[in-house]
Amino acid sequence: MEMNAKLFKVLSNQTRLDILGWLKDPEEEITSVSCETVKYMMNEMGGICVGDIVEKSGLAQSTVSKYLNDMQEVGLLSSERHGKWTYYRRNEDNIKELSDKIKEEM
């Protein structure tokens, strides 16, 4: 994972940080989920539907989609599309790599 200005810009937004936190432990943090999300969470890959993140955040779907896309572009999230739903999960390998780089360089 490349440490660059875009990555730190993404991390400078409190809502994006909140979303990363919610996705760290979605079963605890996302208490109201759609039927499709429940089915997908049972899969070993896991993931939360955009609609459920929108509901948790209270923001417009377009805003949440932009935030999720930004986080995916810098490598913090990965996504998978199933039919009309897109599911997001944290990219734990990249997050650990980022944490290690910050420890080394700062």
N, C-alpha and C positions, 0 to 999 in steps of 0.2 A: 504494500500500500504506500503510495507516494504522499508524503506530507507536503501540502501546498496550500496556497491562500484559499482556494475554493473549499477544501476540506475544513479549514478552520472557520470559514464563513458559515458553512453548514452547521458546524458545532456551536456557533455563537448565538443561535436562535433557541430560546428556551423551549418552545413547543417541539422543535425537532429533538432536543435532548429528552423531553418528556416521552416522546414516541419511542425513542431508543430504550428508555427505561421500561415503558409498558411492554415492549416486545422482548425484553429480557426475561420476564416472567408473565407471559400473557394469561395464563390460567388464573393468576391472582389479580392482575391489573385490568383485564378486559372482562368485566363481569356480565355484560349484556352482549351476547354473540348471536349471529345468525345461524340457522340450521346448517348452512353450507360451511361456515367456519368450524362448527363443532366437528363435522365430518372430517375436515381437512386437518384439524389439530390432532386428530387421532393418528394420522399418518406420521411416520418417524421424522419426516422433514419439518413438519409443523408449519405454521403460518397463520396470519390474521388477515382477514378480508379488509379492503380499504373502507368499506361501509362501516365496519365495526370500529375502526380507528376514527373515522369521521364522527360517529356517535359519541365516542369517549372524549374527543377533543372539543366538540361543540363548534367546530369551524366548518366552513363551506367545503364541499367535496373537492372543488377545484384547488383550494388552498392546500388541503391535505395531500392531494395527488401531486402537487408541485413539490411539497416538502419531501414526500416519499421518493419521488424521482430524483431530486437533488441528492438525497442520502444514498440512493442506489448508484448514481453516477460516480460518487467519490468512494464507493466500495463498502459503505457501512451496512447496507441492506442488500438482500437478494430477493427476487420475486419469482413467482410462478403463476401462470395464467391457467385457469380451468374454466372453460366456457366463458361466461361473461364476467367472472370474478377473477381478480388478481389478489394474490396472497403474498404478504411480505413477512420476512423474518430477518433477524440480525445475521450479519456475516461475522460470526464469532472469530474465525481465523484472522480476518482483517482487523477486527477491533483489538484482538490480542497483539497483533503485529504493531498497530498504531501505539498501543500502550507501551510496548517494549521500546519502540523508537523514541517516544517522549522521555522515557526513563533514561535512555542512553544519551540523548542529545541535550537534555535540559537538566 
